């Protein structure tokens, strides 16, 4: 993440997280450390995985005290091992203690997503199919979680509802048909916007193609039906498949012929990567 993104979009969310964790004071820390004192602590990875979110981790402590120093021994995207030291933090012990949980929450969550995404992306390696995330993200965590997907080797689908047109089953129901939904979207949207349509049957595929959809999402179809759909589309639109795609079942979708595979599991089902701050001591 660049500095502008960090300052405008990330800092307010981090400050909200810190305010949630410290509503008036950190009673535990103030009890044992009533005065400022310099200290150091190690950031240790306790599982093998892919690290993501180190700058967000650093930013937590910076917002509490800009004099806090973090010396990293790894970078986002690195494969890390259990027991590996990732960083050394130096600063006011009170700041190190008060920021610990929020900073680790971000780093563990983002690294978990990057790790899971990497394992899924590896299964698509060499296929030419792009792995996409979805909007199935934790509220107020989307910017962090979608960044972690990219670090893990995936690609981002639309960021939010303002970012792209995706006509799903209920949009189609509201419009009355696939054709009508595409027509209305074409009339309303700026000409630079692509129109993606979610379809569930081959009849809907035909209608989407005839209506001129730019991208057709094959949702919750069997692999055999999706192959028929790709043949029917015949390159007249880009193709995406979705529907409960996970690390365990994505291999069956590799040779279908779609351009993209989207998986909500990248963000909603990835376990955290276990990371700790250890060996705090005064200096």
C-alpha positions as CSV (number, residue, x, y, z in Angstrom):
1,X,0.0,0.0,0.0
2,X,1.4,3.4,-0.9
3,X,1.5,6.4,1.5
4,X,-1.5,8.1,0.2
5,X,-3.7,5.0,0.5
6,X,-2.3,4.4,4.0
7,X,-3.1,7.9,5.2
8,X,-6.5,8.4,3.6
9,X,-8.0,5.0,3.7
10,X,-6.1,2.9,6.2
11,X,-5.3,5.2,9.1
12,X,-8.9,6.0,10.0
13,X,-9.7,2.3,10.2
14,X,-6.7,1.6,12.3
15,X,-7.7,4.4,14.7
16,X,-11.2,3.0,15.0
17,X,-9.7,-0.4,15.9
18,X,-7.5,1.2,18.5
19,X,-10.4,3.2,19.9
20,X,-12.4,0.0,20.2
21,X,-9.6,-1.7,22.1
22,X,-8.8,1.3,24.4
23,X,-11.9,3.2,25.3
24,X,-10.3,5.2,28.2
25,X,-7.0,3.6,29.1
26,X,-5.0,0.4,29.0
27,X,-5.4,-0.5,32.7
28,X,-3.1,-3.5,32.6
29,X,-0.2,-1.6,31.0
30,X,-0.6,1.5,33.1
31,X,-0.6,-0.6,36.2
32,X,2.9,-2.2,35.5
33,X,4.4,0.7,33.5
34,X,3.2,4.0,34.9
35,X,6.1,5.9,33.2
36,X,7.6,5.9,29.8
37,X,10.5,3.4,29.3
38,X,12.2,2.2,26.2
39,X,12.0,-1.5,25.3
40,X,12.3,-4.0,22.6
41,X,10.2,-7.0,21.4
42,X,10.5,-9.6,18.7
43,X,7.8,-10.4,16.1
44,X,7.8,-14.2,15.7
45,X,6.0,-16.3,13.2
46,X,4.6,-19.5,14.7
47,X,3.4,-21.2,11.5
48,X,4.6,-21.7,8.0
49,X,2.8,-19.4,5.6
50,X,2.9,-16.2,3.5
51,X,3.3,-12.9,5.3
52,X,1.1,-9.9,4.4
53,X,0.3,-6.7,6.2
54,X,3.7,-5.7,7.7
55,X,3.2,-2.0,6.9
56,X,-0.2,-2.1,8.5
57,X,1.3,-3.7,11.5
58,X,3.9,-0.9,11.7
59,X,1.3,1.8,11.2
60,X,-0.5,0.8,14.4
61,X,2.5,1.6,16.5
62,X,3.3,4.7,14.4
63,X,-0.2,6.2,15.1
64,X,0.3,5.6,18.8
65,X,3.8,7.0,18.8
66,X,5.7,8.1,15.7
67,X,9.0,7.4,17.5
68,X,8.4,3.7,17.5
69,X,10.9,1.9,15.4
70,X,10.2,-1.4,13.5
71,X,13.0,-3.2,11.8
72,X,11.6,-5.9,9.5
73,X,13.5,-9.0,8.5
74,X,10.8,-10.1,6.0
75,X,8.6,-8.5,3.4
76,X,5.0,-8.9,2.3
77,X,4.7,-11.9,0.0
78,X,7.6,-13.8,1.6
79,X,7.1,-17.4,2.5
80,X,7.9,-17.6,6.2
81,X,8.6,-20.5,8.5
82,X,7.5,-21.4,12.0
83,X,10.0,-19.9,14.5
84,X,11.2,-17.2,12.1
85,X,11.8,-13.7,13.4
86,X,10.0,-11.2,11.3
87,X,10.9,-7.9,13.0
88,X,12.3,-6.2,16.0
89,X,10.3,-3.3,17.6
90,X,11.9,-0.6,19.7
91,X,9.9,2.1,21.5
92,X,8.0,3.1,24.6
93,X,7.0,-0.2,26.3
94,X,3.6,1.3,27.0
95,X,3.0,1.7,23.3
96,X,4.3,-1.7,22.4
97,X,1.9,-3.3,24.9
98,X,-1.1,-1.2,24.1
99,X,-0.8,-1.6,20.3
100,X,0.1,-5.3,20.4
101,X,-3.3,-6.9,19.9
102,X,-4.6,-4.6,17.2
103,X,-1.4,-4.8,15.2
104,X,-1.3,-8.6,15.5
105,X,-5.0,-8.9,14.6
106,X,-4.4,-7.2,11.3
107,X,-1.1,-9.1,10.5
108,X,-2.5,-12.5,11.5
109,X,-5.7,-12.0,9.4
110,X,-4.0,-10.6,6.4
111,X,-1.2,-13.3,6.5
112,X,-3.8,-16.0,6.8
113,X,-5.6,-14.8,3.7
114,X,-2.4,-14.5,1.8
115,X,-1.4,-18.0,2.8
116,X,-4.7,-19.5,1.8
117,X,-4.8,-17.6,-1.5
118,X,-1.3,-18.8,-2.3
119,X,-2.3,-22.4,-1.9
120,X,-5.2,-21.9,-4.2
121,X,-3.3,-19.9,-6.8
122,X,-0.7,-22.6,-6.9
123,X,-3.3,-25.0,-8.1
124,X,-4.1,-22.8,-11.1
125,X,-0.4,-22.2,-12.0
126,X,0.2,-22.6,-15.7
127,X,-3.5,-22.8,-16.5
128,X,-3.9,-19.2,-17.7
129,X,-7.0,-18.8,-15.4
130,X,-7.0,-15.8,-13.1
131,X,-8.1,-16.3,-9.5
132,X,-10.5,-13.6,-8.2
133,X,-11.8,-12.7,-4.8
134,X,-15.3,-11.4,-4.0
135,X,-17.1,-8.8,-1.8
136,X,-17.5,-11.5,0.9
137,X,-15.2,-9.6,3.3
138,X,-15.3,-8.7,6.9
139,X,-17.0,-5.3,7.4
140,X,-14.4,-2.5,7.6
141,X,-11.7,-4.9,6.6
142,X,-12.1,-5.0,2.8
143,X,-9.1,-2.9,2.0
144,X,-6.8,-5.1,4.1
145,X,-8.3,-8.4,2.9
146,X,-8.3,-7.6,-0.8
147,X,-4.7,-6.4,-0.5
148,X,-3.8,-9.7,1.2
149,X,-5.4,-11.6,-1.7
150,X,-3.0,-9.8,-4.1
151,X,0.0,-10.5,-1.9
152,X,-1.0,-14.2,-2.0
153,X,-1.1,-14.3,-5.8
154,X,-4.8,-13.7,-6.5
155,X,-6.5,-10.8,-8.2
156,X,-9.2,-8.5,-7.1
157,X,-12.7,-8.5,-8.5
158,X,-14.6,-5.2,-8.1
159,X,-13.8,-3.4,-4.8
160,X,-17.4,-2.3,-4.1
161,X,-20.8,-1.6,-5.6
162,X,-19.5,1.6,-7.2
163,X,-16.6,-0.2,-8.9
164,X,-18.4,-2.3,-11.5
165,X,-21.6,-3.6,-12.8
166,X,-22.5,-7.2,-11.8
167,X,-26.1,-8.2,-12.5
168,X,-26.9,-11.0,-10.2
169,X,-30.1,-13.1,-9.9
170,X,-32.0,-10.5,-7.9
171,X,-31.1,-7.7,-10.3
172,X,-32.3,-9.9,-13.1
173,X,-35.5,-10.6,-11.2
174,X,-36.1,-6.9,-10.6
175,X,-35.6,-6.1,-14.2
176,X,-37.7,-9.0,-15.5
177,X,-35.2,-10.8,-17.6
178,X,-31.5,-11.1,-18.5
179,X,-31.9,-9.1,-21.7
180,X,-33.8,-6.3,-20.0
181,X,-31.3,-6.1,-17.1
182,X,-28.4,-5.7,-19.6
183,X,-30.4,-3.1,-21.7
184,X,-31.1,-1.0,-18.6
185,X,-27.5,-1.3,-17.4
186,X,-26.2,-0.3,-20.8
187,X,-28.5,2.8,-20.9
188,X,-27.6,3.9,-17.3
189,X,-23.9,3.1,-17.0
190,X,-21.0,5.1,-18.4
191,X,-19.7,3.7,-21.7
192,X,-16.4,2.8,-20.1
193,X,-18.1,0.2,-17.7
194,X,-18.2,-3.4,-18.6
195,X,-21.4,-5.3,-17.8
196,X,-21.2,-8.7,-16.1
197,X,-24.1,-11.0,-15.8
198,X,-24.6,-13.9,-13.4
199,X,-26.3,-16.9,-15.1
200,X,-27.4,-20.3,-13.8
201,X,-28.7,-22.1,-16.9
202,X,-27.7,-22.5,-20.5
203,X,-30.9,-20.6,-21.5
204,X,-29.7,-17.7,-19.4
205,X,-26.2,-18.0,-21.1
206,X,-27.8,-17.7,-24.5
207,X,-29.8,-14.7,-23.4
208,X,-26.8,-13.0,-21.9
209,X,-24.8,-13.5,-25.1
210,X,-27.6,-12.2,-27.3
211,X,-28.0,-9.2,-25.0
212,X,-24.3,-8.3,-25.4
213,X,-23.0,-8.9,-21.9
214,X,-19.2,-8.3,-21.7
215,X,-18.6,-10.9,-19.0
216,X,-20.7,-13.9,-18.2
217,X,-20.5,-15.5,-14.7
218,X,-21.4,-19.2,-14.6
219,X,-22.8,-19.6,-11.1
220,X,-23.3,-22.9,-9.3
221,X,-23.2,-25.0,-12.5
222,X,-21.7,-28.5,-12.8
223,X,-18.4,-28.6,-14.6
224,X,-20.0,-30.4,-17.5
225,X,-22.6,-27.6,-17.9
226,X,-20.0,-24.9,-17.6
227,X,-18.0,-26.5,-20.4
228,X,-21.2,-26.4,-22.6
229,X,-21.7,-22.8,-21.6
230,X,-18.1,-21.8,-22.6
231,X,-18.6,-23.5,-26.0
232,X,-21.9,-21.7,-26.4
233,X,-20.3,-18.3,-25.6
234,X,-17.6,-19.1,-28.1
235,X,-15.4,-16.1,-27.1
236,X,-18.2,-13.5,-27.5
237,X,-17.8,-12.6,-23.8
238,X,-15.3,-13.1,-21.1
239,X,-16.2,-16.0,-18.7
240,X,-16.0,-16.4,-15.0
241,X,-17.2,-19.3,-12.8
242,X,-18.2,-19.1,-9.2
243,X,-20.1,-20.9,-6.5
244,X,-18.6,-22.4,-3.4
245,X,-15.2,-22.6,-4.8
246,X,-12.5,-23.7,-2.3
247,X,-9.0,-25.0,-2.2
248,X,-10.4,-28.6,-2.0
249,X,-12.5,-28.4,-5.2
250,X,-11.0,-25.8,-7.5
251,X,-8.9,-28.4,-9.4
252,X,-12.1,-29.7,-11.1
253,X,-12.6,-26.2,-12.7
254,X,-9.2,-25.7,-14.2
255,X,-9.9,-27.2,-17.6
256,X,-13.4,-25.8,-18.2
257,X,-12.1,-23.0,-20.3
258,X,-13.2,-20.0,-18.3
259,X,-11.0,-16.8,-18.0
260,X,-11.6,-16.3,-14.3
261,X,-12.5,-18.3,-11.2
262,X,-13.8,-16.4,-8.2
263,X,-13.8,-17.7,-4.7
264,X,-15.3,-16.1,-1.6
265,X,-13.4,-18.6,0.5
266,X,-10.2,-16.6,-0.1
267,X,-11.5,-14.0,2.4
268,X,-14.3,-15.6,4.4
269,X,-12.8,-19.0,5.1
270,X,-9.0,-18.4,5.5
271,X,-7.7,-19.2,9.0
272,X,-5.3,-16.7,10.6
273,X,-1.6,-17.3,10.5
274,X,-0.3,-17.6,14.1
275,X,2.1,-14.7,14.8
276,X,3.2,-13.4,18.2
277,X,5.2,-10.6,19.8
278,X,7.7,-12.2,22.2
279,X,10.6,-11.5,24.5
280,X,9.7,-7.9,25.5
281,X,12.4,-6.4,27.7
282,X,13.5,-2.9,28.8
283,X,16.6,-1.4,27.2
